[in-house]
Amino acid sequence: MTVLKIKRLAHNRFVPEYKTEGAAGMDLCAAITEPVTLKPLERALIPTGLKIELEHGYEAQIRPRSGLSIKHGITLINCVGTIDEDYRGEVCIPVVNLSNETYTIQPDERIAQMIIARVEQAEIDVVTELTETMRGAGGFGSTGK
């Protein structure tokens, strides 16, 4: 099991936690003092009031919360964000309102989830040819429904 070091900033009241024994992600809360209202297609960077330190060979993935996405159209601008092991700044969440209605993020509201995952850096080998496959260059939708 890896260890995640967390530094709470003055404007944070919550430490991320796994809500169930089988949960993959920890909820992150909006560390804001006033509500933030997002109009349709508007985006904002929401602070969490947290700084983290990951062990070598790990990343933190920031993902949308499914309930906010399906019920309110609130998701992340970059879909899945990556926090590298050497980043020491505040974790902030880039949210966007993809619905047709205004949505207000409340102080301390759970706005994203964080997954800790092992990563490996690849050795780069520049070649002139790649191995042929049955799929080849077939892109989006090429494997059927």
N, C-alpha and C positions, 0 to 999 in steps of 0.2 A: 504494500500500500504506500502510495506517495503522500508526502506532507505538503500542504498548501499553507504558506504563511500569509496572514492577512493583517494589514494595518488599517484600523478604522480612523477616518478623519473626523474632525470635530462635528461635521454636519451629518454624520451617519449614526443611526440608532440600531441597525440590525447587522448581524453577522450572517452570511449565507449559510444555509443548512439544507440537508437532504430531508424532504418532508416525509418520505417513506423509506423503508429498508431497501427497496428495489429501485429507487430513483437514480437515474443517470445524472441528472442536473440539479444544481442548487439554484434557488430563486435569488434574483438580485432586485433590490428595491430602489426606488427613486429617492435620492437624498436631496430633496428640494424642500424649501420652506414655504413656498407658495405654489398653488396649482399651475400647471403648464397646459394651455389649451392649444390643440392642433386642429386647424381647419383641414378640409379635404386636400390631400396631396402635400400638406405642409410637413416639414421635418424639423427635428430638434435633437440636440445632443444633451442627454439627461445624465447627470452625475450619479454615481452610486455611493460616493463617500468612502471608497475602498481603494487601497493599493495592495497588490499581491506580489508574492515572490514564489515562483515555481521552481521545482527541482530541475536539474539539467535533464534534457530529453523529454520535457513535457510542454504542452501548450494549454491555454484556456480557450475554449470555444464559447463564444457568446451567441446564443440562439434565441429566436422569438419564443414567447409563451403561446402555446396553441390556443388557449381560451381567449386571449386578447386578439389574436389573429382572426379567428373565425367569428367571434361575437362582435368585434369592433373594428376590424381591419387595421389594427395596429401591429406593425411588424418592424423588422430591422432594415435599414437602407441597404446594408451589404449582406443581407440574409444570414450568413454566419460570419461572425467576426473572430479574428484570431488575435490572441494576446501572446506574444512571444515570451520566452523564459527570461529574456534580459530587459523587458519593459518594467519600469518602476513608477510610472505615473499613475494618476487616478484612472480607474476603470470607468469609462463613460459609455452610454448606450445610444447609438444613432438610430432613433426611431422615426417612422414615417406613418402617416395616416392615409391608408389606401381606400378608406370608405368614402361615402358621399355625405357623411355627417361629421360634425365637429366632435372631438373627443378631448376630455380633460384628464390629464395625468395628475393624480393626487399625491401629496407628500407621503412617502413610505409605501406607495403602491408597488406591488411586484410587477416589474416591467420586462424582465428577460430571465434567461436561465444560463448558468455557466457549467460547462462540462470540462473536466480535466482529462486530457488524452495524451498518450505517448506519441512522440514524433521521431522521425529519423531523417537526417539529411542524406540526400542521394549523392553519390559520386557521379559527376557529369562526364559522359562519353559522347563526344560529337562524332557522328558517323555519316557516311554518304548514302547508306541504304538501311531500311528497316525491314524486319521480318514480315513477310506477307501473311495475311490472315484471311479467313473466309469473309469477314465483314468488310475488310479493307477500309476505304475512306467513308463508308456509309455513316452518316451523322444522325441528327435528330429524327426519330421515328423509323429509322432503317431496319430495326429488328422487329417491327410489327407492333400490334396493340397488346 
